[in-house]
Amino acid sequence: MRASQQDFENAVNQVKLLKKDPGNQVKLQLYALYKQATDGPCNVSKPGVFDPVNKAKWEAWNALGSLTQETARQNYVDLVSSLSSSSEASSQGKSGTDVKVQESKDIVVTSEDGITKIMFNRPSKKNAITLEMYQDIILALKNASTDNSAITVFTGAGDYYCSGNDLTNFSGVGVPGGMEEVANKGPKSLREFVNSFIDFPKPLVAVINGPAIGISVALLGLFDAIYASDMATFHTPFTSLGQCPEACSSYTFPKIMGSAKAAEMLLFGKKLTAREACAQGLVTEVFPDSTFEKEIWTRLKAYAKLPQNSLRISKQLIRKDEKEKLHAVNAEECSTIKAMMLSEEYINAIKSFLSRKSKL
């Protein structure tokens, strides 16, 4: 549901009541979204170099491009509503220590050295994602979009990065409405989940510490950099589960690696090693597992010291022509998934998978 004019006006008044200064970066975002929501796209001349404050404001507003006033109004309301919880979380930490921003049973979010880290924390289940984790991650990304970090990093606890969706959530077992209820709610949650990655404004990095399966692989086309241990593997077994590609991978994978290599993964379920994934453009760089953690976090801490506004604006320039297409692809994939979930082929595939799993 879109924010009304009254919601927008309430948010404008709420900003005046904030107890904690959100910082210059967020202030620039608020200014830019306010101007876009009230005046439309930037329509004034760029201030000169001797007027740095107004120049920064102009650049933030101009960076929004042709964003509609309605969307800018909604984004303004969302940003203001997230500031209270975000500022409370950031104020609890001490400089130089690991600051816990958000924690649920299966997702841990911490902030340190300019990096917000979102960690899958379900190692006993190979970090399989539940529907509850969808919502936890959506919230984590929403908070990370307005916190003081420069980049946001996903990684996994234990030996796995992530084994994809927890398929017990999509089997209909124990759900009052059965598969029809799952087919109505699951793809809707999936669409919202993937949209949160498409719209994320900061550099998004994946630190792949072990095997990655299903949606955790499909999402990588929406990341800005992917670093992997040489022990990592990449597998998208959608067809064997009676399903189709998700998380925009039907569009991003052919674009990244070419249609033939993408088909091997998405249609035939070919599992790639980290080196193969890197050679095909899906992974940015591969590190020896023995030195992976040390090397990658040293590098990311250096990246996090880069100018934050420049990182945001540069990402927007790289991604702006893609966002509308990605949202359309996500919507089509989720609609297709919903239809397929009610098919006999899908139901039999899930039953077979769960039966094999119970025997392990």
C-alpha positions in Angstrom: 0.0 0.0 0.0 1.4 3.4 -1.0 1.9 6.1 1.6 -0.8 8.8 1.6 -0.2 12.5 1.6 -1.1 12.5 5.3 1.5 9.7 6.0 4.1 11.9 4.2 3.2 15.0 6.3 3.3 12.9 9.5 6.7 11.7 8.6 7.9 15.2 7.9 6.8 16.2 11.4 8.3 13.1 12.9 11.7 14.0 11.6 11.6 17.2 13.7 11.1 15.0 16.8 14.0 12.7 16.4 16.1 12.5 19.5 19.2 11.3 17.9 21.0 13.0 15.0 20.8 10.5 12.1 24.0 11.8 10.5 24.7 13.8 7.4 24.3 10.9 5.0 20.8 10.2 6.1 20.0 13.9 6.2 21.0 14.2 2.6 18.7 11.2 1.8 15.8 12.8 3.6 16.4 16.1 1.8 16.6 14.5 -1.6 13.5 12.3 -1.1 11.5 15.3 0.3 12.4 17.4 -2.7 11.6 14.6 -5.2 8.3 14.0 -3.4 7.3 17.6 -3.4 9.0 19.2 -6.5 9.7 16.1 -8.7 13.0 15.4 -10.4 15.9 17.9 -9.8 15.1 21.1 -11.8 17.7 23.6 -10.5 21.2 24.4 -11.5 24.1 22.7 -9.8 25.7 25.0 -7.1 29.4 25.9 -7.5 32.3 24.3 -5.8 32.4 27.2 -3.2 29.0 26.2 -1.9 29.7 22.6 -0.7 26.6 22.2 1.4 24.1 23.0 -1.3 26.2 21.2 -3.8 25.9 18.0 -1.7 22.2 18.5 -1.4 21.8 19.0 -5.1 23.9 15.9 -5.9 21.7 13.8 -3.6 18.5 15.1 -5.2 19.8 14.8 -8.7 20.9 11.2 -8.1 17.3 10.2 -7.7 16.8 10.8 -11.4 13.3 10.2 -12.7 12.0 8.5 -9.5 8.3 9.3 -9.3 6.9 11.6 -6.6 4.7 8.8 -5.3 7.7 6.4 -4.9 9.8 9.2 -3.3 7.0 9.9 -0.9 6.8 6.2 0.1 10.6 5.9 0.4 10.7 9.0 2.6 8.0 7.5 4.9 9.8 4.2 5.1 13.1 5.9 5.9 11.7 8.0 8.7 9.9 5.0 10.2 13.1 3.0 10.3 15.2 5.8 11.9 14.0 5.3 15.5 15.0 1.6 15.7 18.1 2.1 13.6 19.4 5.0 15.8 18.6 3.1 19.0 20.6 0.1 17.8 23.6 2.1 16.7 23.7 4.1 19.9 24.1 0.9 22.0 27.6 0.1 20.6 31.0 1.2 21.5 33.7 2.3 19.0 35.9 -0.5 17.8 33.6 -3.3 19.1 31.2 -5.6 17.4 27.8 -3.8 17.7 24.8 -6.1 17.6 22.1 -4.3 15.5 19.5 -7.1 15.2 19.3 -10.7 16.2 16.7 -13.3 15.7 17.1 -17.1 16.3 18.3 -17.7 12.7 19.7 -14.4 11.5 22.4 -12.3 13.2 23.2 -8.8 12.1 26.2 -6.9 13.4 27.9 -3.6 12.5 31.6 -2.9 12.8 34.3 -1.0 10.8 31.7 0.5 8.4 30.3 -3.0 7.5 26.9 -4.3 8.3 27.1 -8.1 8.3 24.0 -10.2 7.9 24.7 -13.8 8.8 22.6 -16.9 8.2 22.7 -18.6 11.6 21.1 -22.0 11.2 24.2 -24.2 10.8 22.4 -27.4 12.1 20.1 -27.0 9.0 22.8 -25.9 6.7 21.5 -22.3 7.0 18.3 -23.2 5.1 15.9 -20.1 4.9 12.5 -20.2 6.5 9.6 -17.8 5.8 10.3 -16.2 9.1 13.9 -15.6 8.0 12.6 -13.9 4.9 11.0 -11.2 7.1 14.1 -11.0 9.3 16.3 -10.3 6.3 13.9 -7.8 4.8 14.1 -5.9 8.1 17.9 -6.2 8.3 18.2 -4.8 4.8 15.8 -2.0 5.5 17.8 -1.0 8.6 21.1 -1.4 6.8 20.0 1.0 4.1 19.9 3.8 6.6 22.6 3.0 9.1 26.1 4.4 9.2 27.8 1.5 7.4 29.3 1.8 3.9 28.7 -1.7 2.7 26.5 -4.7 3.6 27.8 -8.2 3.6 26.0 -11.6 3.7 27.8 -14.7 4.9 26.9 -18.0 6.7 27.6 -19.6 10.0 29.3 -23.0 10.1 30.3 -25.0 7.0 27.6 -23.9 4.6 26.8 -20.4 3.2 23.2 -21.3 2.7 21.3 -24.4 1.5 18.4 -22.4 0.0 14.8 -22.4 1.0 13.8 -24.8 3.8 11.4 -26.9 1.7 9.3 -28.0 4.7 7.9 -24.4 4.5 6.7 -25.1 1.0 5.3 -28.6 1.3 1.9 -27.8 2.7 2.5 -30.2 5.6 0.8 -28.9 8.8 -0.6 -25.9 7.0 -4.4 -25.6 7.5 -5.1 -24.6 3.9 -2.5 -27.1 2.5 -0.8 -26.4 -0.7 -3.3 -23.8 -1.8 -2.5 -21.7 1.3 1.3 -22.2 0.7 0.9 -21.2 -3.0 -0.9 -18.1 -2.0 1.5 -16.9 0.7 4.9 -18.3 -0.4 5.4 -16.5 -3.7 4.1 -13.3 -2.3 6.7 -13.5 0.5 9.3 -14.4 -2.0 8.5 -11.4 -4.2 8.8 -9.0 -1.3 12.1 -10.7 -0.2 13.7 -10.4 -3.6 12.5 -6.8 -4.0 14.4 -5.9 -0.9 17.6 -6.9 -2.6 16.7 -5.2 -5.9 16.1 -1.9 -4.1 19.0 -2.0 -1.7 21.0 1.2 -2.2 24.4 0.4 -0.8 27.1 -2.0 -2.2 26.0 -5.6 -1.4 28.6 -8.2 -1.0 28.4 -12.0 -0.5 31.1 -13.8 1.4 30.5 -17.4 0.4 32.2 -19.5 3.1 30.8 -22.9 1.9 28.3 -24.6 -0.4 25.5 -22.4 -1.7 22.2 -23.8 -3.0 19.0 -22.6 -4.5 17.8 -19.1 -3.8 21.0 -18.2 -2.1 22.7 -18.7 -5.5 19.9 -17.2 -7.5 20.2 -14.0 -5.5 23.8 -13.5 -6.4 22.9 -11.8 -9.6 21.6 -8.9 -7.5 24.8 -8.5 -5.5 27.7 -6.1 -6.4 30.6 -8.4 -5.5 30.8 -12.1 -4.6 33.9 -13.5 -2.9 34.2 -17.3 -2.3 36.3 -19.8 -0.5 37.7 -22.5 -2.8 35.6 -24.9 -0.8 32.4 -23.3 -1.9 30.1 -24.8 -4.6 27.1 -23.3 -6.4 24.0 -25.4 -7.2 20.5 -24.4 -8.5 18.4 -27.7 -8.5 15.2 -26.0 -9.5 14.1 -28.5 -12.2 14.6 -31.5 -10.0 12.3 -29.9 -7.5 9.6 -29.3 -10.1 10.2 -25.6 -10.0 11.6 -22.7 -12.1 14.3 -20.1 -11.6 13.7 -17.4 -8.9 15.3 -14.2 -7.5 15.6 -12.8 -11.1 18.1 -15.5 -12.0 16.2 -16.2 -15.3 17.4 -12.8 -16.4 20.6 -12.2 -14.5 22.3 -15.5 -15.1 22.2 -15.5 -18.9 23.4 -11.9 -18.8 26.3 -12.8 -16.5 27.5 -16.1 -18.0 25.7 -16.4 -21.3 22.6 -18.4 -22.2 24.3 -21.8 -22.6 26.2 -21.8 -19.3 23.1 -20.3 -17.5 21.0 -23.1 -19.0 23.4 -25.8 -17.6 22.8 -24.4 -14.1 19.1 -23.3 -14.2 17.7 -26.1 -16.4 20.0 -29.1 -15.8 21.1 -28.3 -12.2 24.9 -28.4 -12.9 26.8 -27.7 -9.7 29.8 -25.4 -10.1 33.0 -25.2 -8.1 34.1 -21.8 -6.9 36.7 -21.7 -9.6 34.2 -22.6 -12.3 31.7 -20.0 -11.0 34.5 -17.4 -11.0 35.5 -18.3 -14.6 31.9 -17.8 -15.7 31.5 -14.4 -14.0 29.2 -15.4 -11.2 31.9 -15.0 -8.6 34.3 -12.0 -8.3 37.3 -13.8 -6.8 38.2 -17.1 -5.1 40.5 -17.4 -2.0 42.1 -20.4 -0.4 39.9 -21.7 2.4 42.8 -21.6 4.9 43.2 -17.8 4.5 39.7 -16.9 3.2 38.3 -15.2 6.3 41.4 -13.2 7.1 42.0 -12.0 3.5 38.4 -11.1 2.7 37.6 -9.2 5.8 40.8 -7.2 5.6 39.8 -6.2 2.1 36.2 -5.4 2.9 37.3 -3.2 5.8 39.4 -1.2 3.4 36.5 -0.9 1.0 34.3 0.3 3.8 36.5 3.4 4.3 35.6 4.6 0.8 33.4 7.7 0.6 29.9 6.5 1.3 27.9 8.9 -0.8 30.1 8.1 -3.8 29.5 4.4 -3.3 25.7 4.9 -3.3 25.6 7.2 -6.3 28.0 5.0 -8.3 25.9 1.9 -7.5 22.7 3.8 -8.6 24.3 4.8 -11.9 25.3 1.2 -12.5 22.0 -0.3 -11.6 19.3 2.4 -12.4 18.5 1.1 -15.9 18.0 -2.4 -14.6 15.7 -1.9 -11.6 12.4 -1.7 -13.5 13.3 -4.8 -15.5 14.3 -6.7 -12.4 11.1 -5.9 -10.6 9.2 -7.1 -13.7 11.2 -10.3 -13.9 10.7 -11.0 -10.1 6.9 -10.5 -10.5 6.8 -12.9 -13.5 8.9 -15.6 -11.8 6.8 -15.4 -8.6 3.6 -15.7 -10.6 5.0 -18.7 -12.4 6.2 -20.3 -9.2 2.7 -19.9 -7.7 1.1 -21.8 -10.6 3.7 -24.5 -10.5 3.3 -25.1 -6.8 -0.1 -26.5 -7.4 1.0 -28.9 -10.1 1.3 -32.7 -9.5 4.9 -32.6 -10.7 5.9 -30.1 -8.0 4.0 -31.9 -5.2 5.6 -35.2 -6.1 9.1 -33.7 -6.3 8.8 -32.1 -2.9 7.4 -35.3 -1.4 10.3 -37.3 -2.9 12.9 -34.8 -1.6 11.4 -34.8 1.9 11.3 -38.6 1.9 14.9 -38.9 0.9 15.9 -36.3 3.5 14.1 -38.2 6.3 16.2 -41.3 5.6 19.5 -39.5 5.9 
